[in-house]
Amino acid sequence: MKKSTMLTFKEDCRLCSRLAEFLDQVRIDHPEYHALPVNSFGATGSKFLIVGLAPGMHGANRTGRPFTGDFAGNLLYGSLHKFGFATSPEPLNRDGNANTGLSLLNCRITNAVRCLPPQNKPEPVEVKACNIYVAEELAILPKGSAVLALGTIAHQAVLMALQLRKSEYAFAHGAQHQLPDGLTLFDSYHCSRYNTQTKRLTTAMFDAVIAEIANHVGP
């Protein structure tokens, strides 16, 4: 039976009152920003799904596209381009807006929480409320797909969406977990500025994870 590709995400989602009210204020403070829930980027049916944490204030919250506009996107898109998952390593154009010439190839990017959270820290109830969208993203993946969790919260959001026990799939950078329905979960530290500046995550470390995924999903 063919999987449904229908997704219920809407930009006017207000499931989480704290996040919705915070975005209301952000739109007042920054009227030029997207400042709404951020949709996934990349074609449905791709065999590689990346799950991040949440939009950044001056990144996806500004541009409306995951990992576009902040430091994390520079590392992510650079690595994706290096291994054939993106048509360009540059998420922004010369004007600092989303590079509309950039496309993803057999890859899709989403977040555990689709709204900008205060201090970049979503509350557990907000991760749970947004998990319906993660579950839908996972449900449409082809068999044999790879899922990359960027950080512990994203890792746990994937497990929650699949109703799996966290204790049976411990997060660790570089770890691989075999999941039901032929999915493989790959773990990486989040490609944030903090993690790279502290050398917790280097470009080589991140590239090594993407290389494993490229080998997994094939051409």
C-alpha positions as CSV (number, residue, x, y, z in Angstrom):
1,M,0.0,0.0,0.0
2,K,1.4,3.4,-1.0
3,K,2.1,5.8,1.9
4,S,0.1,9.0,2.0
5,T,2.1,12.2,1.4
6,M,-0.5,14.4,3.0
7,L,0.9,16.6,5.7
8,T,-1.2,18.7,8.1
9,F,1.3,21.4,9.0
10,K,0.0,25.0,8.6
11,E,1.8,28.3,9.1
12,D,-1.1,29.5,11.3
13,C,-0.6,26.8,13.8
14,R,-1.1,28.0,17.4
15,L,-1.0,24.8,19.3
16,C,1.4,26.2,21.8
17,S,0.2,29.4,23.3
18,R,3.6,30.4,24.8
19,L,5.3,30.1,21.4
20,A,2.4,31.7,19.5
21,E,2.4,34.7,21.8
22,F,6.2,35.0,21.6
23,L,6.0,35.0,17.8
24,D,3.3,37.7,17.9
25,Q,5.7,39.9,19.7
26,V,8.6,39.0,17.4
27,R,6.6,40.1,14.4
28,I,6.0,43.5,16.1
29,D,9.7,43.9,16.9
30,H,10.8,42.5,13.5
31,P,8.1,43.1,10.9
32,E,10.3,42.0,8.1
33,Y,10.9,38.6,9.7
34,H,8.9,35.4,8.8
35,A,8.1,35.0,12.5
36,L,5.7,32.1,12.0
37,P,6.0,28.3,12.3
38,V,8.6,27.1,9.8
39,N,7.8,24.4,7.3
40,S,10.1,21.6,6.3
41,F,12.4,22.1,3.3
42,G,13.0,19.5,0.6
43,A,10.9,17.1,-1.3
44,T,8.6,14.6,0.4
45,G,9.7,11.0,-0.5
46,S,13.4,11.8,0.0
47,K,15.4,9.0,1.7
48,F,17.3,11.3,4.0
49,L,15.4,13.3,6.7
50,I,17.2,15.8,9.0
51,V,15.6,16.7,12.3
52,G,16.9,19.8,14.0
53,L,15.8,21.5,17.2
54,A,13.8,24.6,16.4
55,P,14.1,27.8,14.3
56,G,16.8,30.3,15.4
57,M,15.8,33.9,16.0
58,H,17.8,35.4,13.1
59,G,18.0,32.2,11.1
60,A,14.9,30.2,10.0
61,N,12.7,32.5,12.1
62,R,13.8,35.4,9.8
63,T,14.0,33.6,6.5
64,G,11.3,31.0,6.8
65,R,13.5,28.1,5.8
66,P,15.2,25.6,8.2
67,F,18.8,26.3,9.0
68,T,18.9,29.4,6.7
69,G,20.4,32.6,8.1
70,D,22.5,31.5,11.0
71,F,25.9,29.8,11.6
72,A,24.4,26.3,11.9
73,G,23.1,26.4,8.3
74,N,26.6,27.2,7.0
75,L,28.0,24.0,8.3
76,L,24.9,21.9,7.5
77,Y,24.5,23.1,3.9
78,G,28.2,23.0,3.3
79,S,28.3,19.3,4.3
80,L,25.1,18.5,2.4
81,H,26.6,20.0,-0.8
82,K,29.9,18.2,-0.3
83,F,28.1,14.8,-0.3
84,G,25.6,15.5,-3.1
85,F,22.5,16.3,-1.0
86,A,22.4,20.1,-1.9
87,T,22.9,22.0,-5.1
88,S,24.8,24.8,-3.3
89,P,26.8,25.2,0.0
90,E,25.5,28.7,0.4
91,P,22.1,29.0,2.1
92,L,22.0,32.8,1.7
93,N,22.3,35.0,-1.3
94,R,24.3,38.2,-1.5
95,D,21.5,40.2,0.2
96,G,21.4,37.9,3.1
97,N,18.1,36.3,2.1
98,A,17.4,32.7,1.4
99,N,19.3,31.4,-1.6
100,T,16.4,30.5,-3.9
101,G,18.8,28.7,-6.2
102,L,19.6,26.1,-3.5
103,S,17.7,22.8,-3.8
104,L,18.0,19.7,-1.7
105,L,18.6,16.3,-3.5
106,N,17.0,13.3,-2.0
107,C,17.0,15.1,1.4
108,R,14.5,17.0,3.5
109,I,15.0,19.1,6.6
110,T,12.6,19.7,9.5
111,N,12.6,20.5,13.2
112,A,11.4,18.9,16.4
113,V,9.7,22.2,17.2
114,R,8.6,24.5,14.3
115,C,8.3,27.8,16.2
116,L,11.1,29.9,17.6
117,P,11.2,29.3,21.4
118,P,12.3,31.9,23.9
119,Q,16.0,31.6,24.6
120,N,16.1,28.8,22.0
121,K,14.7,26.4,24.7
122,P,11.4,24.7,23.9
123,E,9.5,23.2,26.8
124,P,8.8,19.4,26.9
125,V,5.1,20.1,26.4
126,E,5.9,22.0,23.2
127,V,8.1,19.3,21.9
128,K,5.2,16.9,22.5
129,A,2.6,19.1,20.9
130,C,4.8,19.5,17.7
131,N,5.5,15.8,17.6
132,I,2.5,15.1,15.4
133,Y,4.4,16.8,12.6
134,V,7.6,14.8,13.2
135,A,5.4,11.6,13.1
136,E,4.0,12.6,9.8
137,E,7.4,13.3,8.3
138,L,8.6,9.9,9.4
139,A,5.5,8.1,8.2
140,I,6.1,9.2,4.6
141,L,9.8,8.1,4.4
142,P,10.6,5.3,2.0
143,K,11.8,2.0,3.5
144,G,15.6,2.1,4.0
145,S,15.7,5.8,4.7
146,A,18.1,7.6,7.0
147,V,17.0,10.0,9.7
148,L,19.6,12.4,11.2
149,A,18.9,13.8,14.7
150,L,20.8,16.9,15.5
151,G,21.1,16.8,19.2
152,T,19.4,15.0,22.1
153,I,16.0,16.7,21.8
154,A,15.7,15.9,18.1
155,H,16.8,12.3,18.8
156,Q,14.1,12.0,21.5
157,A,11.5,13.6,19.3
158,V,12.1,10.9,16.6
159,L,11.7,8.2,19.2
160,M,8.6,9.8,20.6
161,A,7.0,10.0,17.2
162,L,7.7,6.3,16.6
163,Q,6.5,5.4,20.2
164,L,9.9,3.9,21.0
165,R,11.6,3.8,24.4
166,K,14.4,6.3,24.9
167,S,16.2,3.9,27.2
168,E,16.7,1.5,24.3
169,Y,18.2,4.0,21.9
170,A,20.8,6.2,23.7
171,F,21.9,9.4,22.0
172,A,25.6,9.6,21.1
173,H,27.4,11.5,18.4
174,G,28.1,9.1,15.5
175,A,25.7,6.5,16.8
176,Q,23.4,4.5,14.4
177,H,20.2,2.9,15.5
178,Q,18.0,0.4,13.6
179,L,14.4,1.5,13.9
180,P,11.1,-0.2,12.8
181,D,10.0,0.1,9.1
182,G,13.5,-0.2,7.9
183,L,14.6,3.3,9.1
184,T,18.1,4.0,10.5
185,L,18.6,6.8,13.0
186,F,21.9,8.6,12.9
187,D,23.0,10.9,15.7
188,S,25.1,14.0,15.6
189,Y,25.8,16.9,18.0
190,H,23.8,19.9,16.8
191,C,25.8,22.0,14.3
192,S,25.4,25.1,16.4
193,R,27.9,27.9,16.7
194,Y,28.4,27.0,20.4
195,N,29.3,23.4,19.6
196,T,31.7,24.2,16.9
197,Q,33.4,27.0,18.8
198,T,34.0,24.8,21.8
199,K,35.2,22.0,19.4
200,R,32.6,19.6,20.7
201,L,31.7,19.3,17.0
202,T,34.2,19.9,14.2
203,T,33.6,20.0,10.5
204,A,35.4,16.7,10.1
205,M,33.2,15.1,12.7
206,F,30.0,16.3,11.1
207,D,31.2,15.4,7.6
208,A,31.9,11.9,8.8
209,V,28.3,11.4,9.8
210,I,27.0,12.8,6.5
211,A,29.4,10.5,4.7
212,E,27.9,7.5,6.5
213,I,24.4,8.6,5.5
214,A,25.4,9.1,1.9
215,N,26.8,5.6,1.9
216,H,23.6,4.3,3.5
217,V,21.1,5.8,1.1
218,G,23.2,5.4,-2.0
219,P,22.9,7.4,-5.2
